[in-house]
Amino acid sequence: MEIQIEFEKWLVEEGRANVGDVDGFRTYLDEKTVGENKLLSRFSFVHYKKYLMDEGFAIATINKKINSLEVYNDFLQTKGLVNESHIQLKHDRVKIASGSEQMVTALSDEEVEKLLFYVETHKKVSQKNYKCQLIYVQKRSLNYV
């Protein structure tokens, strides 16, 4: 608990406001590591990130928490409590594909079947479009789409 108070004091000195996010992480750690005084490890960070995603937190919220934990990691390093940076923002932030911010609707199995029969029976469909439809269906059956 002493490290938490020291961290909050350090944040004020640095002009940052990441306390709530770090409190959430420490609460998560307290629930998972009974009787241990864990600070931050790569293992605990990865599992916390997965927990946030499983709980349905928004991507922007998760990325904000990751930023806060990176600041916490920097603090722990300056105090000599951890030897390395366990969080790499470039790799650890949750990525958002361009254009995927809105809800995307996919074809139902019935719609895919209708489309395939249309492509198969109509001569007006170009070879290129025919191949595109086949690729789409193959990806869909492999759960890529």
N, C-alpha and C positions, 0 to 999 in steps of 0.2 A: 504494500500500500504506500510505503514511503516513496517508491519510485514514481507512482502516479502523481503524488503531490509535487515532486521535483519536476516531473514532465510538464504539469500544468503551469508551474512557475516559469519554466523555460519557454513555453509557448507564449506567455504574456510578454516576456523579454524579447522574443523574436517577432512579436506582432502577428501571431497565427491563432487560429481558432479551430483546432482539430480534436478537442477534448471529448466531445460526445461520441465520435466515431471510434476513438481508441477505447473509451469506456465500454462500448458495445463489444469490441474485440476481446477486451480483458474479461468481460462477463462470460463470453463464449468460452474462453480458455478456462475460466474457473469451473464451468460446468463440465468440461471435458477432461481436465487434469486435476483430479481430486488430490489434495495434499501436496501438490508440487507448485513451486513458484516459477512458472514458465514466463518468459518475457516475450520472445518472438522467435520463431524458427520458420524455415521454408515450409516444413511439414504443416505447422499450425496455420500458416497463412493460406496455403493452398486449400486446406480443408475448410477454413473460414470462408474463403471466396466461394467454394462449392456450396456451402451452407446458405450463403446469401442468395445464390442463384436458385437453389432448390426452394427457398422460402418465397421466391417470386419478387424479389426487390427489383426495381427498375435498373436498367443498365447504367444510367447516369448516377444513380445513388450508389451502386456498387463501385463505380469508378471513383467517385468522391471518397468513399471509404478507403479504397486502395491508396489514393493520394495521401490521405491522413495517416495511414499505416506506414507509408514510406517516410513521412516526416518523423513518425515515432521511431522507425528504424534508424534514421539519421541521428536522432537524439540518443538512442541506446548506444550507437557507435561512438558518439562524442564522449559519452560517459564510460566507455570501455566495457560495457556490459554484453555487447555482441561484437564479434570480430568481422562480420561481413554484412553486406547488404543483401537481405533476403527477398527484397522486392525490386523488380526491374520494371518500371512503368511501361517501357516500350513493349515488353512481352506479357505483362500481367494484367494490363487493363483489358476489360471486355470490349471486344471490337464490335462495331456496328457497321454492317454492310451498307454501302451507299444505296439509297433508295428503299431500304427495308424498314424505314421508320414507321411506315403505315402498315396496317394489317393486309396481308396477302392472302388471296383466296386461290385455292387450287381446284382443279377439275375433280369431280367425283369419279369413282370407278365406272359408273354408268355413262358419264359424259365422255370419258376416255374411250370406252368401247364404241360409242356412237361415232366419235371422231375417226377412230381406226377403220370402221366399216365404210365411212364416207370416203376416206382417202383410198381405201382398197378398191372401191367399186367405181369411182369417178375418174375418168380418163383426163379430165381437165386439170388435175392436180399435177404440178410440175414434179420432176424427179427430185429436185432440191427440197421442196416442201415435203414430199413423201419421206425422204430420208430424215428431215428434221423431226417429223412426227414420230418416226420409229425410235430415234435417239431419245426423244422426250419420254416415250413410254418405257424404254429400257431403264432410263434413270429413275423414273417413278417406281418401277418394280424393285429397284435397288434402294429405294428410300432416299434418293438424292434430292428429289423435288418435293 
